Amino acid sequence: QVQLVESGGGLVQPGGSLRLSCAASGIIFSAYTMGWYRQAPGKQRELVATITSSGSTNYADSVKGRFTISRDNAKNTMTLQMNSLKPEDTAVYYCNADHILSDTRHWGQGTQVTVSS
């Protein structure tokens, strides 16, 4: 079955860094645009960043210049390097796989990121 497993969340002070990882199994990884979304308490889930199979990236304005998304198609993994973290980055971060030719989408279980002093 399809599994997207996130790791790397935690508690970090403002200005700090975290690296999130997503390991995918049960899918043809190269057939999916991969992405990170986040949901803060009381707010809707929002796009953080996406990356196509060929490596084209897209970022939310709020994270541009601070976050970097990458993927390794050989290892079926995706990462999100988060630098200069702010308290408003606090949320549950979800890994997403969006099939390039259909409406098929898969989600991970989420990993908590808390930015606080």
C-alpha positions in Angstrom: 0.0 0.0 0.0 1.0 3.6 -0.4 2.9 5.1 2.5 4.3 8.6 3.0 6.2 8.8 6.2 7.4 12.1 7.5 10.2 12.6 10.0 12.3 15.4 11.4 9.8 17.6 13.2 10.3 19.0 16.7 10.8 22.0 18.9 13.2 24.7 17.8 13.9 28.3 18.8 13.1 31.3 16.6 15.9 31.7 14.0 16.8 28.0 14.2 16.6 25.3 11.5 14.9 21.9 11.0 15.1 19.4 8.2 11.9 17.4 7.4 12.0 14.2 5.4 9.4 12.2 3.6 9.9 8.6 2.6 7.5 7.3 0.0 6.7 3.7 -0.8 4.0 1.9 -2.9 4.0 4.6 -5.6 5.9 5.3 -8.8 7.7 8.2 -7.2 8.7 9.9 -10.5 5.0 10.0 -11.5 4.2 12.4 -8.7 4.7 16.0 -7.9 5.7 16.1 -4.3 4.9 18.8 -1.8 4.8 20.0 1.7 1.7 21.5 3.3 1.1 22.7 6.8 -1.8 23.3 9.1 -1.7 25.5 12.1 -4.3 25.2 14.9 -7.5 26.8 13.8 -6.3 27.4 10.3 -6.8 25.7 7.0 -4.1 23.5 5.5 -1.8 25.6 3.2 0.8 24.9 0.6 4.4 25.3 1.7 6.3 24.1 -1.3 6.1 21.7 -4.2 8.7 20.0 -6.5 8.1 18.3 -9.8 9.8 15.1 -10.8 12.2 17.2 -12.9 13.0 19.4 -10.0 11.0 22.5 -10.7 10.0 24.1 -7.4 7.3 26.4 -6.1 7.1 28.1 -2.7 4.6 30.0 -0.7 5.6 33.6 -0.4 5.8 33.3 3.4 8.7 30.8 3.1 10.6 32.0 0.1 14.3 32.4 0.8 14.1 30.5 4.1 12.9 27.0 3.0 14.3 24.7 0.4 12.5 21.7 -1.0 14.4 18.8 -2.7 13.8 15.2 -3.8 15.8 12.1 -4.6 14.0 10.1 -7.2 16.4 7.2 -6.8 15.6 6.9 -3.1 11.9 7.9 -3.2 12.5 10.7 -0.7 11.8 14.4 -0.3 13.2 16.9 2.1 12.3 20.3 3.3 15.2 22.3 4.8 13.8 25.1 7.0 16.0 27.9 8.1 15.4 31.2 9.9 12.3 29.6 11.5 9.6 31.9 12.9 6.9 31.3 15.5 4.3 31.6 12.7 5.9 28.5 11.1 4.5 26.4 13.9 2.2 23.8 12.4 1.7 20.2 11.5 3.6 19.6 8.3 2.3 17.1 5.8 4.0 15.3 2.9 1.9 15.2 -0.2 2.1 13.2 -3.5 0.1 14.5 -6.4 -0.1 12.3 -9.5 0.8 14.2 -12.6 -1.8 12.6 -14.8 -4.8 12.0 -12.5 -6.6 13.3 -9.5 -4.8 10.8 -7.2 -3.3 12.3 -4.1 -1.7 10.8 -1.1 -0.9 12.3 2.3 1.4 11.5 5.1 0.4 11.4 8.7 2.1 14.7 9.5 4.9 15.9 11.8 4.7 18.6 14.3 7.0 21.6 14.0 7.0 24.1 16.9 9.0 27.3 16.9 9.1 28.8 20.3 11.6 30.3 22.8 
